[in-house]
Amino acid sequence: MNATPTAEQLRERATGLRALARRLQQLRVLSLHHDAGPDTWLGPSPHRCVDAMQAIRAALLADADELLHRAHRLERAAAELDALPKALPTAR
């Protein structure tokens, strides 16, 4: 079994990461902080609730950006594999 992923496997992984990033970027929770405020919060600090929601939103968007970055790196590695000579000598 080949332990090194092929260029096509890297591209498939990149596609999966991009799909996951798009799902994160489209989550309803990302706009929930717009619905929060003093009228929707019971407790000592509605502002703290909104701050927490915005922090979660920022973390999810940062995670999506990281997935996109990793996808780009996988595709760059796939391109490098494609650029290797096709007939590399094999060890015997």
Beta strands, then each sheet from edge to edge (+ up, - down):
end
